[in-house]
Amino acid sequence: MHDIHFYIGLILALFIGVTLGLVGSGGSILTVPILVYVVGIDPLLATAYSLFIVGSTSAVGSVKNTIEKNVNFKIVLLFGIPSLLAVFFTRSQLVPLLPDVITLSNNVSLSKSKLIMIVFSIVMFAASSKMIKKPRQKNLATPKIVTSAMPLITQGLLIGTVSGLVGAGGGFLIIPVLVFFANLPMKQAIGTSLTIIAIQCLIGFTGDLMQHSIDWILVLSFSAISILGLFIGNRLSKRIIDGNLRMIFGWFILTMSVYILIKELF
């Protein structure tokens, strides 16, 4: 039988889906802190649960966006497959290699869990600055979508490694890359991001299945509520201007990153 914290967590799971539906990212930014700080799950296990919850919610969003023709499958292959391989390698090979206690100097040592949460908050902080910045006025001509193989493969490997380390779907890193680097319109960036997140989260989770016993009631109930939130977020996104949405979300990520950093360090 689950306690009151579990039910508070379930209510908050609605917001996980709403953010994924609104901006195609941010699921893990919410899921990991909710599971760690509200439900009281160990950070390493929370990152595993996060991969399944965010992955299943994103998969539903991906199907919806595919029907609406908002998924660029060439970018999914060139960017998504390398990032997926990097996530799987990081989760199954690199994360287990990290010692349980990491010594930074004679007086400073951190647990593996604490280090992962600190890295997570630093990555969030970096991503938020990109979201908050006003985009430069582009030419009236629509910029050509970038689908060159090598740059997309390199970006995919880099973001997959970071995503695997912090157990994040990486959407908050994928979206800026797709918008600023690949020149995808925001709606296509969201649809493409959700497809990449779904693939890499669910494959990353299979790497974790071998190492953890999973509380399926918790994971499936969180996923179901999150999917409900996705449909709410998707409906809201049709009413908010892209630029405003990105800026609001940027400030939200910034606040969350500062909160996690303060909580972990002090």
N, C-alpha and C positions, 0 to 999 in steps of 0.2 A: 504493500500500500504506500502510495507516494504522499509526501507532506505538502503543507501550504506553499512552500517555495517552488515545488513542481508546478502547481496551478498558476502561480504568479508568472513563472517562466513561460507557461503555455499562452497566457494573455500577451506577453511580450513577443512571443513567436509570430504573432500576427504582423508585427512591425518588420520582421525579417522579410516576409513575403512582400509587404508593401514597398520596401526599399528596392527589392529586386524587380518588382513590377514597374516602379517609377523610373529607375535609372539603370537597370540592368547590372547593378553591382551593390556592394555593401552588405550582402547577406552574412558573410563571415565576420565582418566588423561588428555586427550585432550578436551573432550566434555564440561566438567564443566567450565574450564577456557575460552574456546572459547565463550560459551554462556554468561558467566558473564562479561568478559573483552572486548570482541569484539562486541557481539550483545546487551549487556547491560541489561541482564535479571537478576532478583533477584536470589541470590545463592540458596535459598530454591526451587524456581520454576525450576532453572537450573538443580538441582539434579534430579527432577522428569522427566524433558525432557530427561536428560542424560540416565535414565533407559530405556526409550522407544527407543531412537536412537541406543544405544549400544546393547540393547536386540534384536531388529529386525535385525541389521547387523550380530550379532553373530548367530542368528537363521539360516540365509542363509549359514554362514560359517559352522555351525553344520551339516546341510544337506549335504553339499559338502564333509565334512570330514567323515560322516557316509558312504557315497558311496565309499570313498577311504579306508574304514575300519580303520580309525584313531581315533575312539571313544571307550573308555573303559566304557561300560554301567554299570558294577558293581560298579565302582568308582563314576559314575554319581549318582547312587542311594544312596550309603553309605555316600558320601561326599556332593553331590549336594542337596539332599532333606533336611537334617538338616540345611544347609546354607540358603536354600530357606525359611524355616520356620523362621530362625533367622532374615533374611532380612525383611520379611513381618511383624513380630512382632515389630522390631525396627522402621520401617517406620510408621506403623499405631499407635503404642502405645508409644514408647519412645521419638521419635523426637517431637511430639506435646507437650510432658510434659516439654521439655526444655523451660525455661523462655525466653522472647524476649531479655532481657538484663541479662547477667550473671556477677555477681560481684565476682572478684577473691580476692580483698583486698580492704582496705579503698579507695585507690587512683585508682585502676585498675578495669574497668568493660568493658565487650565485648558484642556486639550484638550477637544473636544466629547465624546469617549469617556469621559474622566474625569468630566466634569460629569454625563453621563447616569447613570453608576454611583453618583455621590454623591446625585443626586436620587432614584434607585432606593432607596438605603439609608434616606434620610429618610422616604420614603413607607412603606417596610416598618416603620420604627420607629413611625410614627404608627398604622399598622394593628395592630401587635402590642399596643399599650396597650389598644386596644378589645377584642382577643381575650382578654387576661389578666384584665381586670376581671370580677369575678363579676356575673352578671346580677341585677338587682333582682328580688325575689320578685314575680311577677305575680299578679293576681287569679286565683282558681280558674277563673273563666269564661274560655274561650279568647278572646283578643282578636281583633277583626274584622280580616281581611286588608285592607290599604290598596291600592286599585287606582285612586286618583284620578290623572287624566292628567298635569296640570302638574307636581306634585312628582316623579313618577317620571321624566318627560321631563327635568326639570332635573338630577336626580341622575345620570341616564344620560349626559347631555352632559358633566358634570363628570368622572365616572369614566372615560369614554371618552377624554377629552383626556389625563388622567394615564396611562392604560394605553398609549395610542399613543406618548407621549413616552418611556416606559421600556421599551416592548416587552413589557409584562407583560399577561397575560390579565386581570388586575384582579380575580380571584376573591377575593383577600384583602381587597379593598375592597367587592366586591359582596355577599359573605356578610353582613358587619355591617349593610349597608344593608337587605338583605332581611329579616334577623332583627329588628333594632331599629326600623326605619323602616316596613317593609311588613307586619310581624307574621307573617311566614311561619314555620311550624314548621321546625325545623332540617333534617329530611329533604327537605322541599319546597324549602328555600333551597338545599340542595346540588344537587338535580336541576335547578332553575331556573338556578342559577349556571353549572353545566356547559354548559347549552344556550346561554346568553348568551356565555360564554367561547369556545365552539366557533365560533359565528357570527362574533364580532368578531375572533378570532385569524386565522381562515382568510381573512376579507375583508381584514384588515390585511396579511396576508402577500402578497396579490395586489398591494397597493401597493408592496411591497418587491421583488417579482419583476422589476419594471422597472428596478431600480437595482443589483441584485446578481447575480453568477453563483453558483448554488446547488450545493453538494456534496451531491447527492441520496443517495449511499450513506450518508453520515453522518446526514442528516436522516431518512431512512426507517428506518434501523436503530435510531436513538434512539427514533423514534416507536413502532416495534414492541415494543421492550423496555418502554417507558413504558405501553403499552396492557396488557401482561401485568401490570405493577405495579398498574394501575387495578383489575383484578379481585381482586387480593390485598387492596388497600386497602378495596374495597367489602365484602369478606367480613369483614375485621377490624372495620369500622365498626359492624357489627351486634352486636359484643360489648363495645363501649366506651360508657360514658355520655357523652352529648353535651357536658355541661359540662366534664368532665375532658378530653375530646378537644380542645375549643376552647382550654383553658388550656395544655395541653402544646404545642399548635401555636403559641399566642401567644408562649410563651417561646422556641420554636424560631426564629420569625421575628425576634424581638428579638436573639437571638444572631447570626443571619446578618447582620442590618443593621449591628450594631456591628462585626463582622468585616470587612465590605465597606468601611465608613467608615474604619476604621483602616488597612486595606490601601491604599486610594486616597489617603489624606491623608499617611500616613507611609511 
